[in-house]
Amino acid sequence: MQNKRMKIVAATLAGIILAGGYSLNTQASGVISDMPGAGISVVLNDTVLATNDEKTEVTAAEDTTTEVTQETAQEDASVSENEAPVVKSEYDNIAIAQVTNYVNLRSEPSEEGEILGKLYNNSAATIISVEGDWYKIKSGTVDGYVKAEFVVSGAEAEELAKEVGHRTATVNTETLKVRNEAGLDATVQTLIPEGESYDVVEELDGWVKIAVDTDIEGYVSSEYVNLETEFVEAESIEEEKARLAEEERIRKEAEEAAKKADEEAAAKTKETKSESSSASTTNTDSSQAASSEAAAPAVTAPTSGSRAAIVSYALQFVGNPYVAGGTSLTNGADCSGFTYSVFADCGISIPRDSRSQAAGGTPVDLSAIQPGDLLFYSDGGSINHVALYIGNGQVVHASTAKTGIKISAYNYRTPCKAVTYIR
């Protein structure tokens, strides 16, 4: 599920800098020089030479002025210290949903209000006002009311934001190298394409550690990624309809591509059968006929695991959670657990882990992959991730704990091998 995201910009407090100025002090010789006045008034007389008594009076006046000014400065400092402004948190007006799935946003602070949209679990909103047990909030394009019991705010929201805020790095160059350490001499683990976004694990000086998927983390130059912190926003009813329509479009295209691959495979099998049958009828004696029968290729009967069936079935679980070591398509699976269970439910037995899956299937050239084939990825050495190709340059896979089962471009990282278990 791809929801809109909101960006929270941290507010900054401008400091007040008191700078000592310069005042002019006249000397007996009449030469003027710059001396630090520090806010002290200085009486100047550069036209008349004062008598000694007059000088004494002026000096006394200056001393009094200095004393008063220093006292005032001390009082100002005391007031400034006692009245130091409270720095507001950037999350002071933020509410974060804490629900099983989503909570409705309504047109008025009542359960009778029209439903305007949905605020999903861990989604964020800006609090506009409080009306009894309801908050008026803005999230994404939706302005509406939500019951306060379904969201957290204040200090609790600030702590939760650190966990649910999604820090991402989006590639801004055509192809970017992911290294195993932060340095140009480090080993390249994989390549990632322009426009793809990845979870940020750590930020260093000049380098960003990202999670390409749960099986590979590495460092990229911060110069070639755009960094953002995002929170999932509410989705209006209209946006939900548009998203569901887009998801259905992707699903249909994937299913059509898989069905076409099945039809082509069936036509090829039929053609092979026809050629074998034609060759068999040209033989005239029984020994030749027996020889021809022995040479005919074995034909595997179609199973429930057609390409179309596998792709269609796998796409039903997009949005479900990633769980390390899991094989549940609904409650959580890891990458190989996902493909293992999809194939098992479609009547095809494959190994449990990604390396064994890569070794057990029939190799396919990466330029000739078809829907239902498995694509494998490595860390620069051994295979550590698997995804199911669904056609149109896309794969479905159990990616990370944050993203769960999702659809990605097949080259979101560089694939190293493809196999098929479909005959």
GIRARA-V192974 format. One record per residue. N is the residue number from 1. SS is DSSP state (H for helix, E for strand, C for the rest). PHI is phi in whole degrees, -180 to 180 (NA if undefined). D_LAST is the distance of its C-alpha to the last C-alpha in Angstrom with 1 decimal. Layout:
n=N ss=SS phi=PHI d_last=D_LAST
n=N ss=SS phi=PHI d_last=D_LAST
//
This chain:
n=1 ss=C phi=NA d_last=32.1
n=2 ss=C phi=-109 d_last=34.0
n=3 ss=C phi=-95 d_last=37.7
n=4 ss=C phi=-67 d_last=40.6
n=5 ss=E phi=-126 d_last=42.5
n=6 ss=E phi=-108 d_last=46.2
n=7 ss=E phi=-108 d_last=48.0
n=8 ss=C phi=-104 d_last=51.0
n=9 ss=C phi=-99 d_last=53.6
n=10 ss=C phi=-68 d_last=56.0
n=11 ss=C phi=-81 d_last=59.6
n=12 ss=C phi=-117 d_last=62.0
n=13 ss=C phi=-101 d_last=65.7
n=14 ss=C phi=-78 d_last=68.0
n=15 ss=C phi=-79 d_last=70.7
n=16 ss=C phi=-99 d_last=74.3
n=17 ss=C phi=-106 d_last=76.0
n=18 ss=C phi=-96 d_last=79.8
n=19 ss=C phi=-104 d_last=81.0
n=20 ss=C phi=-69 d_last=84.6
n=21 ss=C phi=-90 d_last=86.4
n=22 ss=E phi=-119 d_last=89.3
n=23 ss=E phi=-121 d_last=92.9
n=24 ss=E phi=-98 d_last=95.8
n=25 ss=E phi=-123 d_last=98.7
n=26 ss=E phi=-84 d_last=102.0
n=27 ss=C phi=-104 d_last=103.9
n=28 ss=C phi=-60 d_last=107.7
n=29 ss=C phi=-77 d_last=107.3
n=30 ss=C phi=89 d_last=105.6
n=31 ss=C phi=-83 d_last=102.4
n=32 ss=E phi=-102 d_last=99.2
n=33 ss=E phi=-131 d_last=96.2
n=34 ss=E phi=-82 d_last=92.8
n=35 ss=E phi=-130 d_last=92.8
n=36 ss=E phi=-68 d_last=90.3
n=37 ss=C phi=-96 d_last=91.7
n=38 ss=C phi=51 d_last=89.0
n=39 ss=C phi=82 d_last=89.9
n=40 ss=C phi=-89 d_last=93.7
n=41 ss=C phi=-72 d_last=96.1
n=42 ss=C phi=-125 d_last=98.6
n=43 ss=C phi=-83 d_last=102.0
n=44 ss=C phi=-112 d_last=102.7
n=45 ss=C phi=-146 d_last=106.0
n=46 ss=C phi=-105 d_last=106.0
n=47 ss=C phi=-119 d_last=109.2
n=48 ss=C phi=-121 d_last=112.0
n=49 ss=C phi=-79 d_last=112.9
n=50 ss=C phi=-79 d_last=113.2
n=51 ss=C phi=-75 d_last=116.1
n=52 ss=H phi=-60 d_last=115.4
n=53 ss=H phi=-65 d_last=115.9
n=54 ss=H phi=-63 d_last=113.5
n=55 ss=H phi=-62 d_last=111.0
n=56 ss=H phi=-63 d_last=111.3
n=57 ss=H phi=-65 d_last=110.8
n=58 ss=H phi=-65 d_last=107.7
n=59 ss=H phi=-60 d_last=106.3
n=60 ss=H phi=-62 d_last=106.9
n=61 ss=H phi=-63 d_last=105.1
n=62 ss=H phi=-63 d_last=102.2
n=63 ss=H phi=-61 d_last=102.0
n=64 ss=H phi=-64 d_last=102.1
n=65 ss=H phi=-62 d_last=99.4
n=66 ss=H phi=-60 d_last=97.2
n=67 ss=H phi=-64 d_last=97.7
n=68 ss=H phi=-65 d_last=96.8
n=69 ss=H phi=-64 d_last=93.7
n=70 ss=H phi=-64 d_last=92.5
n=71 ss=H phi=-63 d_last=93.0
n=72 ss=H phi=-62 d_last=91.1
n=73 ss=H phi=-63 d_last=88.3
n=74 ss=H phi=-65 d_last=88.1
n=75 ss=H phi=-64 d_last=88.2
n=76 ss=H phi=-61 d_last=85.4
n=77 ss=H phi=-64 d_last=83.3
n=78 ss=H phi=-64 d_last=83.9
n=79 ss=H phi=-63 d_last=83.0
n=80 ss=H phi=-61 d_last=79.9
n=81 ss=H phi=-69 d_last=78.9
n=82 ss=H phi=-74 d_last=79.5
n=83 ss=C phi=-113 d_last=77.8
n=84 ss=C phi=-60 d_last=74.7
n=85 ss=C phi=-65 d_last=72.0
n=86 ss=C phi=-79 d_last=69.1
n=87 ss=C phi=-80 d_last=65.8
n=88 ss=C phi=-80 d_last=63.4
n=89 ss=C phi=-72 d_last=59.8
n=90 ss=C phi=-66 d_last=57.2
n=91 ss=C phi=-106 d_last=55.7
n=92 ss=C phi=-57 d_last=58.9
n=93 ss=C phi=-107 d_last=57.8
n=94 ss=E phi=-101 d_last=54.1
n=95 ss=E phi=-120 d_last=52.5
n=96 ss=E phi=-124 d_last=49.1
n=97 ss=E phi=-68 d_last=47.3
n=98 ss=C phi=-130 d_last=46.7
n=99 ss=C phi=-139 d_last=44.8
n=100 ss=C phi=-67 d_last=41.7
n=101 ss=C phi=-132 d_last=39.9
n=102 ss=E phi=-154 d_last=42.4
n=103 ss=E phi=-125 d_last=46.0
n=104 ss=E phi=-75 d_last=47.2
n=105 ss=E phi=-101 d_last=49.6
n=106 ss=E phi=-116 d_last=52.4
n=107 ss=C phi=-76 d_last=55.0
n=108 ss=C phi=-148 d_last=57.9
n=109 ss=C phi=-75 d_last=58.6
n=110 ss=C phi=-160 d_last=57.8
n=111 ss=C phi=-71 d_last=54.9
n=112 ss=C phi=-89 d_last=56.0
n=113 ss=C phi=-66 d_last=55.2
n=114 ss=C phi=-65 d_last=52.5
n=115 ss=E phi=-78 d_last=49.2
n=116 ss=E phi=-98 d_last=48.8
n=117 ss=E phi=-178 d_last=45.8
n=118 ss=E phi=-129 d_last=44.1
n=119 ss=E phi=-107 d_last=44.8
n=120 ss=E phi=-79 d_last=41.8
n=121 ss=C phi=-53 d_last=42.3
n=122 ss=C phi=70 d_last=43.6
n=123 ss=C phi=-79 d_last=44.2
n=124 ss=E phi=-113 d_last=47.6
n=125 ss=E phi=-148 d_last=50.5
n=126 ss=E phi=-97 d_last=54.0
n=127 ss=E phi=-79 d_last=56.7
n=128 ss=E phi=-93 d_last=59.3
n=129 ss=E phi=-159 d_last=61.6
n=130 ss=E phi=-117 d_last=62.0
n=131 ss=E phi=-129 d_last=63.0
n=132 ss=C phi=65 d_last=63.7
n=133 ss=C phi=-90 d_last=60.4
n=134 ss=E phi=-122 d_last=58.4
n=135 ss=E phi=-107 d_last=57.4
n=136 ss=E phi=-92 d_last=57.3
n=137 ss=E phi=-131 d_last=54.6
n=138 ss=E phi=-127 d_last=52.8
n=139 ss=E phi=-147 d_last=49.2
n=140 ss=C phi=64 d_last=47.3
n=141 ss=C phi=-96 d_last=48.5
n=142 ss=E phi=-103 d_last=49.6
n=143 ss=E phi=-110 d_last=53.2
n=144 ss=E phi=-165 d_last=53.6
n=145 ss=E phi=-113 d_last=54.7
n=146 ss=E phi=-136 d_last=53.0
n=147 ss=E phi=-66 d_last=54.5
n=148 ss=H phi=-61 d_last=55.7
n=149 ss=H phi=-68 d_last=54.3
n=150 ss=H phi=-98 d_last=50.7
n=151 ss=E phi=-135 d_last=51.3
n=152 ss=E phi=-116 d_last=52.9
n=153 ss=E phi=-144 d_last=55.4
n=154 ss=H phi=64 d_last=58.0
n=155 ss=H phi=-61 d_last=57.6
n=156 ss=H phi=-65 d_last=54.7
n=157 ss=H phi=-67 d_last=52.8
n=158 ss=H phi=-63 d_last=53.7
n=159 ss=H phi=-68 d_last=52.2
n=160 ss=H phi=-67 d_last=49.1
n=161 ss=H phi=-60 d_last=48.6
n=162 ss=H phi=-66 d_last=48.2
n=163 ss=H phi=-90 d_last=45.2
n=164 ss=H phi=-97 d_last=43.5
n=165 ss=C phi=-63 d_last=44.5
n=166 ss=E phi=-109 d_last=41.5
n=167 ss=E phi=-88 d_last=42.5
n=168 ss=E phi=-124 d_last=40.1
n=169 ss=E phi=-124 d_last=39.9
n=170 ss=E phi=-108 d_last=38.6
n=171 ss=E phi=-67 d_last=37.9
n=172 ss=C phi=-115 d_last=40.4
n=173 ss=C phi=-131 d_last=39.4
n=174 ss=C phi=-58 d_last=36.5
n=175 ss=E phi=-142 d_last=34.9
n=176 ss=E phi=-123 d_last=36.4
n=177 ss=E phi=-84 d_last=36.1
n=178 ss=E phi=-107 d_last=35.8
n=179 ss=E phi=-107 d_last=37.8
n=180 ss=C phi=-80 d_last=38.1
n=181 ss=C phi=-142 d_last=41.9
n=182 ss=C phi=-84 d_last=44.3
n=183 ss=C phi=175 d_last=45.4
n=184 ss=C phi=-69 d_last=44.6
n=185 ss=C phi=-90 d_last=44.3
n=186 ss=C phi=-73 d_last=41.7
n=187 ss=C phi=-68 d_last=38.1
n=188 ss=E phi=-82 d_last=35.6
n=189 ss=E phi=-89 d_last=32.7
n=190 ss=E phi=-164 d_last=30.8
n=191 ss=E phi=-118 d_last=31.5
n=192 ss=E phi=-127 d_last=31.6
n=193 ss=E phi=-92 d_last=32.1
n=194 ss=C phi=-63 d_last=35.0
n=195 ss=C phi=91 d_last=35.3
n=196 ss=C phi=-80 d_last=33.2
n=197 ss=E phi=-112 d_last=35.2
n=198 ss=E phi=-136 d_last=35.1
n=199 ss=E phi=-68 d_last=37.1
n=200 ss=E phi=-89 d_last=40.3
n=201 ss=E phi=-98 d_last=41.0
n=202 ss=E phi=-159 d_last=44.2
n=203 ss=E phi=-120 d_last=46.5
n=204 ss=E phi=-120 d_last=48.6
n=205 ss=C phi=-70 d_last=51.0
n=206 ss=C phi=86 d_last=48.9
n=207 ss=E phi=-136 d_last=45.5
n=208 ss=E phi=-130 d_last=43.2
n=209 ss=E phi=-90 d_last=40.8
n=210 ss=E phi=-123 d_last=37.7
n=211 ss=E phi=-101 d_last=34.7
n=212 ss=E phi=-68 d_last=31.6
n=213 ss=E phi=-156 d_last=29.6
n=214 ss=C phi=-68 d_last=30.5
n=215 ss=C phi=-95 d_last=29.2
n=216 ss=E phi=-146 d_last=31.3
n=217 ss=E phi=-125 d_last=34.9
n=218 ss=E phi=-163 d_last=36.9
n=219 ss=E phi=-109 d_last=39.9
n=220 ss=E phi=-129 d_last=40.3
n=221 ss=E phi=-68 d_last=43.5
n=222 ss=H phi=-66 d_last=45.2
n=223 ss=H phi=-67 d_last=46.2
n=224 ss=H phi=-109 d_last=42.7
n=225 ss=E phi=-137 d_last=41.9
n=226 ss=E phi=-103 d_last=43.6
n=227 ss=E phi=-100 d_last=44.4
n=228 ss=E phi=-147 d_last=44.9
n=229 ss=E phi=-110 d_last=45.4
n=230 ss=E phi=-128 d_last=44.0
n=231 ss=E phi=-126 d_last=44.1
n=232 ss=E phi=-65 d_last=42.0
n=233 ss=C phi=-104 d_last=44.2
n=234 ss=C phi=-66 d_last=44.6
n=235 ss=E phi=-122 d_last=42.6
n=236 ss=E phi=-73 d_last=44.5
n=237 ss=H phi=-60 d_last=43.3
n=238 ss=H phi=-66 d_last=42.7
n=239 ss=H phi=-67 d_last=40.7
n=240 ss=H phi=-62 d_last=38.6
n=241 ss=H phi=-61 d_last=37.9
n=242 ss=H phi=-65 d_last=37.0
n=243 ss=H phi=-65 d_last=34.7
n=244 ss=H phi=-64 d_last=32.8
n=245 ss=H phi=-66 d_last=32.5
n=246 ss=H phi=-67 d_last=31.1
n=247 ss=H phi=-63 d_last=28.6
n=248 ss=H phi=-67 d_last=27.6
n=249 ss=H phi=-62 d_last=27.3
n=250 ss=H phi=-62 d_last=25.0
n=251 ss=H phi=-63 d_last=22.8
n=252 ss=H phi=-65 d_last=22.7
n=253 ss=H phi=-62 d_last=21.9
n=254 ss=H phi=-65 d_last=19.0
n=255 ss=H phi=-66 d_last=17.7
n=256 ss=H phi=-65 d_last=18.4
n=257 ss=H phi=-64 d_last=16.6
n=258 ss=H phi=-68 d_last=13.4
n=259 ss=H phi=-64 d_last=14.0
n=260 ss=H phi=-62 d_last=14.7
n=261 ss=H phi=-63 d_last=11.4
n=262 ss=H phi=-63 d_last=9.7
n=263 ss=H phi=-64 d_last=12.4
n=264 ss=H phi=-65 d_last=12.1
n=265 ss=H phi=-66 d_last=8.5
n=266 ss=H phi=-66 d_last=9.9
n=267 ss=H phi=-64 d_last=13.0
n=268 ss=H phi=-66 d_last=11.6
n=269 ss=H phi=-65 d_last=10.1
n=270 ss=H phi=-63 d_last=13.5
n=271 ss=H phi=-64 d_last=15.3
n=272 ss=H phi=-64 d_last=14.0
n=273 ss=H phi=-61 d_last=15.0
n=274 ss=H phi=-63 d_last=18.3
n=275 ss=H phi=-65 d_last=19.0
n=276 ss=H phi=-66 d_last=18.5
n=277 ss=H phi=-66 d_last=20.7
n=278 ss=H phi=-64 d_last=23.3
n=279 ss=H phi=-65 d_last=23.6
n=280 ss=H phi=-68 d_last=24.1
n=281 ss=H phi=-73 d_last=27.0
n=282 ss=C phi=-81 d_last=28.9
n=283 ss=C phi=-83 d_last=29.6
n=284 ss=C phi=-104 d_last=32.9
n=285 ss=C phi=-107 d_last=33.4
n=286 ss=H phi=-64 d_last=31.7
n=287 ss=H phi=-68 d_last=31.0
n=288 ss=H phi=-66 d_last=29.3
n=289 ss=H phi=-63 d_last=27.2
n=290 ss=H phi=-64 d_last=26.3
n=291 ss=H phi=-64 d_last=25.4
n=292 ss=H phi=-65 d_last=23.2
n=293 ss=H phi=-63 d_last=21.3
n=294 ss=H phi=-68 d_last=20.8
n=295 ss=H phi=-85 d_last=19.4
n=296 ss=C phi=-65 d_last=16.9
n=297 ss=C phi=-68 d_last=13.2
n=298 ss=C phi=-76 d_last=11.4
n=299 ss=C phi=-112 d_last=9.2
n=300 ss=C phi=-88 d_last=7.0
n=301 ss=C phi=-66 d_last=8.7
n=302 ss=C phi=-58 d_last=7.8
n=303 ss=C phi=-115 d_last=8.8
n=304 ss=C phi=-69 d_last=11.3
n=305 ss=C phi=-90 d_last=9.1
n=306 ss=C phi=-70 d_last=8.4
n=307 ss=H phi=-60 d_last=9.5
n=308 ss=H phi=-62 d_last=12.9
n=309 ss=H phi=-66 d_last=13.4
n=310 ss=H phi=-66 d_last=12.8
n=311 ss=H phi=-64 d_last=15.1
n=312 ss=H phi=-60 d_last=17.6
n=313 ss=H phi=-67 d_last=17.9
n=314 ss=H phi=-62 d_last=18.4
n=315 ss=H phi=-68 d_last=21.0
n=316 ss=C phi=-67 d_last=23.1
n=317 ss=C phi=-105 d_last=24.2
n=318 ss=C phi=-61 d_last=25.6
n=319 ss=C phi=100 d_last=29.2
n=320 ss=C phi=-76 d_last=28.8
n=321 ss=C phi=-75 d_last=30.2
n=322 ss=E phi=-92 d_last=29.2
n=323 ss=C phi=-136 d_last=30.2
n=324 ss=C phi=-58 d_last=30.1
n=325 ss=C phi=82 d_last=28.3
n=326 ss=C phi=-85 d_last=27.3
n=327 ss=E phi=-130 d_last=24.1
n=328 ss=E phi=-85 d_last=25.5
n=329 ss=C phi=-73 d_last=24.0
n=330 ss=C phi=-104 d_last=27.5
n=331 ss=C phi=-97 d_last=30.0
n=332 ss=E phi=138 d_last=28.5
n=333 ss=E phi=-145 d_last=25.7
n=334 ss=C phi=-90 d_last=25.5
n=335 ss=H phi=-59 d_last=22.7
n=336 ss=H phi=-77 d_last=20.4
n=337 ss=H phi=-66 d_last=21.6
n=338 ss=H phi=-66 d_last=20.5
n=339 ss=H phi=-66 d_last=16.8
n=340 ss=H phi=-58 d_last=16.9
n=341 ss=H phi=-74 d_last=18.3
n=342 ss=H phi=-60 d_last=16.3
n=343 ss=H phi=-67 d_last=13.0
n=344 ss=H phi=-62 d_last=15.1
n=345 ss=H phi=-68 d_last=16.5
n=346 ss=C phi=-97 d_last=13.2
n=347 ss=C phi=87 d_last=12.4
n=348 ss=C phi=-121 d_last=10.4
n=349 ss=C phi=-93 d_last=12.7
n=350 ss=C phi=-131 d_last=13.3
n=351 ss=C phi=-61 d_last=16.7
n=352 ss=C phi=-83 d_last=19.6
n=353 ss=C phi=-100 d_last=21.1
n=354 ss=H phi=-64 d_last=20.0
n=355 ss=H phi=-66 d_last=20.7
n=356 ss=H phi=-70 d_last=18.7
n=357 ss=H phi=-63 d_last=15.7
n=358 ss=H phi=-67 d_last=16.2
n=359 ss=H phi=-81 d_last=16.5
n=360 ss=H phi=-89 d_last=13.7
n=361 ss=C phi=-87 d_last=10.6
n=362 ss=E phi=-84 d_last=9.5
n=363 ss=E phi=-59 d_last=12.4
n=364 ss=C phi=-130 d_last=12.4
n=365 ss=C phi=-65 d_last=15.8
n=366 ss=H phi=-61 d_last=17.6
n=367 ss=H phi=-84 d_last=18.6
n=368 ss=H phi=-125 d_last=15.1
n=369 ss=C phi=-67 d_last=13.7
n=370 ss=C phi=-128 d_last=12.1
n=371 ss=C phi=-54 d_last=12.7
n=372 ss=C phi=99 d_last=10.8
n=373 ss=C phi=-76 d_last=10.8
n=374 ss=E phi=-104 d_last=13.5
n=375 ss=E phi=-108 d_last=16.8
n=376 ss=E phi=-123 d_last=19.3
n=377 ss=E phi=-132 d_last=23.1
n=378 ss=E phi=-127 d_last=25.8
n=379 ss=C phi=-97 d_last=29.6
n=380 ss=C phi=99 d_last=30.3
n=381 ss=C phi=-132 d_last=29.4
n=382 ss=C phi=-89 d_last=26.8
n=383 ss=E phi=-68 d_last=23.9
n=384 ss=E phi=-141 d_last=25.2
n=385 ss=E phi=-156 d_last=23.1
n=386 ss=E phi=-136 d_last=19.7
n=387 ss=E phi=-140 d_last=18.8
n=388 ss=E phi=-101 d_last=16.0
n=389 ss=E phi=-75 d_last=15.8
n=390 ss=E phi=-115 d_last=16.6
n=391 ss=E phi=99 d_last=17.4
n=392 ss=C phi=56 d_last=20.9
n=393 ss=C phi=73 d_last=21.6
n=394 ss=E phi=-127 d_last=21.4
n=395 ss=E phi=-129 d_last=20.0
n=396 ss=E phi=-116 d_last=20.7
n=397 ss=E phi=-160 d_last=21.9
n=398 ss=E phi=-84 d_last=24.6
n=399 ss=E phi=-92 d_last=27.1
n=400 ss=E phi=-138 d_last=30.7
n=401 ss=C phi=-63 d_last=33.1
n=402 ss=C phi=-78 d_last=34.8
n=403 ss=C phi=-101 d_last=32.0
n=404 ss=E phi=68 d_last=29.5
n=405 ss=E phi=-80 d_last=26.0
n=406 ss=E phi=-146 d_last=26.2
n=407 ss=E phi=-102 d_last=24.7
n=408 ss=E phi=-136 d_last=25.5
n=409 ss=E phi=-63 d_last=25.1
n=410 ss=C phi=-61 d_last=22.2
n=411 ss=C phi=-106 d_last=25.0
n=412 ss=C phi=-58 d_last=27.4
n=413 ss=C phi=-143 d_last=27.4
n=414 ss=C phi=-74 d_last=26.0
n=415 ss=E phi=-71 d_last=22.3
n=416 ss=E phi=-115 d_last=22.0
n=417 ss=E phi=-161 d_last=18.3
n=418 ss=E phi=-137 d_last=14.8
n=419 ss=E phi=-138 d_last=11.5
n=420 ss=E phi=-128 d_last=8.0
n=421 ss=C phi=-116 d_last=6.5
n=422 ss=C phi=-102 d_last=3.8
n=423 ss=C phi=-112 d_last=0.0
//
